Amino acid sequence: MNESNLISDGIQLMLVGMGMVFVFLSLLVIVISIMKKFLSEPMIESIPDTNNFRDNNLRNNNVISDQEIAAISSAVHAYRQKYSKK
């Protein structure tokens, strides 16, 4: 075997390998796109509505007490002191 024959075999092998990778990745994109169409509908419906949650809390008259506000404020203050970048 001479050098030109080895080089042409190497180029042919490279092109076949690159073609196989291109075909595989193209099929992967197509399959993922098809799966996205089938699976995206139920995922959107399962997200809870935050406005409903807020309205239910207002209807139930769930008011945060002053003690709870103070506890939350002190926890936030302690966290900020501990992790503040000085």
GROMACS elastic network, one bead per residue, 0.5 to 0.9 nm:
[ bonds ]
;  ai    aj funct       b0    kb
    1     4     6  0.84025   500
    1     5     6  0.63952   500
    1     6     6  0.69964   500
    2     5     6  0.55104   500
    2     6     6  0.65235   500
    2     7     6  0.88793   500
    3     6     6  0.51149   500
    3     7     6  0.61229   500
    3     8     6  0.85860   500
    4     7     6  0.50638   500
    4     8     6  0.60931   500
    4     9     6  0.85159   500
    5     8     6  0.51899   500
    5     9     6  0.61445   500
    5    10     6  0.85785   500
    6     9     6  0.50691   500
    6    10     6  0.60867   500
    6    11     6  0.86225   500
    7    11     6  0.61565   500
    7    12     6  0.85063   500
    8    11     6  0.50936   500
    8    12     6  0.60396   500
    8    13     6  0.85243   500
    9    12     6  0.50339   500
    9    13     6  0.60867   500
    9    14     6  0.85181   500
   10    13     6  0.50953   500
   10    14     6  0.60783   500
   10    15     6  0.86190   500
   11    15     6  0.61336   500
   11    16     6  0.85872   500
   12    15     6  0.51879   500
   12    16     6  0.61966   500
   12    17     6  0.85832   500
   13    16     6  0.51535   500
   13    17     6  0.60984   500
   13    18     6  0.85605   500
   14    17     6  0.51277   500
   14    18     6  0.60864   500
   14    19     6  0.84661   500
   15    18     6  0.50870   500
   15    19     6  0.59634   500
   15    20     6  0.85260   500
   16    19     6  0.50272   500
   16    20     6  0.61560   500
   16    21     6  0.86907   500
   17    20     6  0.51295   500
   17    21     6  0.62943   500
   17    22     6  0.86200   500
   18    21     6  0.51280   500
   18    22     6  0.61131   500
   18    23     6  0.86212   500
   19    22     6  0.50286   500
   19    23     6  0.61229   500
   19    24     6  0.85310   500
   20    23     6  0.51466   500
   20    24     6  0.60932   500
   20    25     6  0.85810   500
   21    24     6  0.50878   500
   21    25     6  0.60842   500
   21    26     6  0.84631   500
   22    25     6  0.52473   500
   22    26     6  0.60428   500
   22    27     6  0.85872   500
   23    26     6  0.50940   500
   23    27     6  0.61569   500
   23    28     6  0.85444   500
   24    27     6  0.52079   500
   24    28     6  0.61517   500
   24    29     6  0.87555   500
   25    29     6  0.62274   500
   25    30     6  0.86493   500
   26    29     6  0.52000   500
   26    30     6  0.62961   500
   26    31     6  0.86840   500
   27    30     6  0.50573   500
   27    31     6  0.60752   500
   27    32     6  0.85183   500
   28    31     6  0.51851   500
   28    32     6  0.61000   500
   28    33     6  0.85282   500
   29    32     6  0.52006   500
   29    33     6  0.61054   500
   29    34     6  0.86586   500
   30    33     6  0.51283   500
   30    34     6  0.62503   500
   30    35     6  0.86532   500
   31    34     6  0.51441   500
   31    35     6  0.61573   500
   31    36     6  0.85528   500
   32    35     6  0.50242   500
   32    36     6  0.60268   500
   32    37     6  0.87067   500
   33    36     6  0.50542   500
   33    37     6  0.64476   500
   33    38     6  0.89245   500
   34    37     6  0.52704   500
   34    38     6  0.65594   500
   34    39     6  0.87489   500
   35    38     6  0.51802   500
   35    39     6  0.59342   500
   35    40     6  0.81759   500
   36    39     6  0.52219   500
   36    40     6  0.55308   500
   36    41     6  0.87947   500
   37    40     6  0.56949   500
   37    41     6  0.74858   500
   38    41     6  0.68121   500
   38    42     6  0.86496   500
   39    42     6  0.63553   500
   39    43     6  0.69253   500
   40    43     6  0.53672   500
   40    44     6  0.64898   500
   41    44     6  0.55636   500
   41    45     6  0.67767   500
   42    45     6  0.52591   500
   42    46     6  0.63275   500
   43    46     6  0.52921   500
   43    47     6  0.69229   500
   44    47     6  0.57861   500
   45    48     6  0.78726   500
   48    51     6  0.89471   500
   48    52     6  0.82545   500
   48    53     6  0.82770   500
   49    52     6  0.54804   500
   49    53     6  0.67017   500
   50    53     6  0.50385   500
   50    54     6  0.62632   500
   50    55     6  0.86263   500
   51    54     6  0.51078   500
   51    55     6  0.61102   500
   51    56     6  0.85530   500
   52    55     6  0.50827   500
   52    56     6  0.60823   500
   52    57     6  0.86105   500
   53    56     6  0.51806   500
   53    57     6  0.62988   500
   53    58     6  0.87469   500
   54    57     6  0.51729   500
   54    58     6  0.63128   500
   54    59     6  0.87043   500
   55    58     6  0.50766   500
   55    59     6  0.61259   500
   55    60     6  0.85903   500
   56    59     6  0.50514   500
   56    60     6  0.61154   500
   56    61     6  0.85385   500
   56    62     6  0.88639   500
   57    60     6  0.51480   500
   57    61     6  0.61623   500
   57    62     6  0.54541   500
   57    63     6  0.82172   500
   58    61     6  0.50376   500
   58    62     6  0.63465   500
   58    63     6  0.80873   500
   59    62     6  0.78304   500
   60    63     6  0.87725   500
   64    67     6  0.82299   500
   64    68     6  0.62805   500
   64    69     6  0.68222   500
   65    68     6  0.52855   500
   65    69     6  0.64223   500
   65    70     6  0.87303   500
   66    69     6  0.50715   500
   66    70     6  0.61287   500
   66    71     6  0.86132   500
   67    70     6  0.50632   500
   67    71     6  0.61598   500
   67    72     6  0.86326   500
   68    71     6  0.50560   500
   68    72     6  0.61446   500
   68    73     6  0.84769   500
   69    72     6  0.51671   500
   69    73     6  0.60115   500
   69    74     6  0.85441   500
   70    73     6  0.50543   500
   70    74     6  0.60731   500
   70    75     6  0.85359   500
   71    74     6  0.52183   500
   71    75     6  0.61552   500
   71    76     6  0.86546   500
   72    75     6  0.51110   500
   72    76     6  0.61926   500
   72    77     6  0.85495   500
   73    76     6  0.51856   500
   73    77     6  0.60900   500
   73    78     6  0.85867   500
   74    78     6  0.60411   500
   74    79     6  0.84958   500
   75    78     6  0.51278   500
   75    79     6  0.61059   500
   75    80     6  0.85873   500
   76    79     6  0.50661   500
   76    80     6  0.61158   500
   76    81     6  0.85822   500
   77    80     6  0.51780   500
   77    81     6  0.61957   500
   77    82     6  0.86404   500
   78    81     6  0.51369   500
   78    82     6  0.61499   500
   78    83     6  0.86588   500
   79    82     6  0.51349   500
   79    83     6  0.60962   500
   79    84     6  0.80394   500
   80    83     6  0.53179   500
   80    84     6  0.52975   500
   81    84     6  0.54232   500
   81    85     6  0.89244   500
